[in-house]
């Protein structure tokens, strides 16, 4: 079986539709609800690793003690060549482990459906090649990657947060955005949080709904490509 270890860092940041897509494409997902006290394993006995988002910095071990063993899994995956996908916090963690930098509350917050642009380097990437030059994805973050790891391939950029997607080595990807989230996610957000950022909750919902058909098609394709990479990977020792 092509088993994928999924580390969930927040009760409100699950795998969502991305988990459904990966399962449809033949992956067997093993979920660790780390926020709820489930301990990440000491060794990655899975073919690949998916680290989800959450409201922490990658090294906030006092607030979230499971982050340290999760970082160790990311490091192990990089060492063995096991495929990795990190989303939001997970992408920041990949950058941190591989030698990049992440800063708290850096720049303008990004919330809701956000326009992104593929860089020329995406043309040769297994996940992002051939995608539209302009895409959208859901975002909800203030912390940000400020320096990519040495040798990382910068794939996707944005107006307010440049490092939206990158690859480390051949099979480890980090994204700042949330391909697992659609317009239904907006309905669960606190309207007060949105208005505090100067946003109209109804406009955030309208924009996410308008962008959804193209966004869902793009991220469904990326999910299928990641699943293909995982199925082709040699299992971790």
Secondary structure by P-SEA (a helix, b strand, c coil): cbbbbbbbcccccccaaaaaaaaaabbbbbbbcccccccccccccccbbbbbbccccccccccccaaaaaaaaaaaaaaaccbbbbccaaaaaaaaaabbbbbcccccccccbbbbbbcccccccccccccccbbbbbbbbcccccccccccccccccccccccbbbccccbbbbcccccccaaaaaaccaaaaaaacccaaaaaaaaaaacaaaaaaaaaaaaaaaaaaaaccccc
